[in-house]
Structure formats: C-alpha cells, structure tokens
Amino acid sequence: MEFLLGRDSVLVAWTVFAPAGTVVNTYQHVEWKGVEYTIYGTPEDWQTGQPSDYVGILLQKWAG
C-alpha cells in the first residue's frame, strides 16, 4: 500500500511542434537539455492553413 498524503509533486509539460511527417509513438521518450520526457497521448497533425504543417507532440515529466 502506498500513502500519498503529505507528498508534493510537479508536472512539467511541453508541446513540441515537429515537422510534418515526424513519426513518434507514445512508447518513446524525448531528451532535451539532459532531461528525459515521456510522450503523452497520440501525436497529431497540427494544421495552420496548410495540410499537415506540423506534428503536435505533448511531453510530460513528473517529479516528486
């Protein structure tokens, strides 16, 4: 049994706009500036007027 009372935790979240055609999945990790982040959810095409301008990738890291 795990007791979580009195614990502090912090969620750091980033959105990456990668070039169209970038292929990643939710089982991969991204390292940026020496910190490893997990991919949260399914990467999606991000359109700003042109077909598939970017691939939106949500990253997260929990601490605490």
Phi and psi in degrees as a GROMACS rama.xvg file:
@    title "Ramachandran Plot"
@    xaxis  label "Phi"
@    yaxis  label "Psi"
@TYPE xy
-113.983  129.515  GLU-2
-101.511  125.7  PHE-3
-108.01  4.73224  LEU-4
-67.2502  137.941  LEU-5
79.2667  8.39211  GLY-6
-99.0307  141.944  ARG-7
-106.128  139.456  ASP-8
-137.768  154.045  SER-9
-131.966  135.056  VAL-10
-109.1  123.098  LEU-11
-104.383  127.125  VAL-12
-130.941  140.032  ALA-13
-132.916  153.579  TRP-14
-115.502  125.393  THR-15
-103.852  131.975  VAL-16
-105.935  95.9703  PHE-17
-90.6496  158.409  ALA-18
-59.4291  149.464  PRO-19
-54.0825  140.388  ALA-20
92.5612  -6.25667  GLY-21
-65.2431  130.115  THR-22
-113.674  114.902  VAL-23
-139.625  163.478  VAL-24
-136.28  174.154  ASN-25
-71.9267  -5.35442  THR-26
-95.4495  -2.4799  TYR-27
-94.8843  166.587  GLN-28
-125.327  156.231  HIS-29
-122.072  133.96  VAL-30
-111.44  128.447  GLU-31
-138.414  124.262  TRP-32
53.3589  39.6439  LYS-33
79.9282  3.99889  GLY-34
-112.801  132.063  VAL-35
-95.083  129.883  GLU-36
-118.074  148.972  TYR-37
-95.7912  151.733  THR-38
-84.5626  127.158  ILE-39
-106.381  116.728  TYR-40
82.729  -172.999  GLY-41
-95.0814  126.811  THR-42
-58.0912  142.489  PRO-43
-127.644  151.573  GLU-44
-65.8196  133.98  ASP-45
-116.667  112.265  TRP-46
-108.098  132.286  GLN-47
-121.805  33.344  THR-48
119.092  -28.9651  GLY-49
-109.484  148.945  GLN-50
-60.9142  126.379  PRO-51
49.2622  59.4636  SER-52
-65.1451  -42.3028  ASP-53
-142.028  165.957  TYR-54
-111.948  120.601  VAL-55
-86.5677  125.055  GLY-56
-123.808  120.84  ILE-57
-91.5241  128.292  LEU-58
-115.011  148.529  LEU-59
-147.366  155.436  GLN-60
-147.156  127.153  LYS-61
-97.8664  142.28  TRP-62
-135.113  141.402  ALA-63
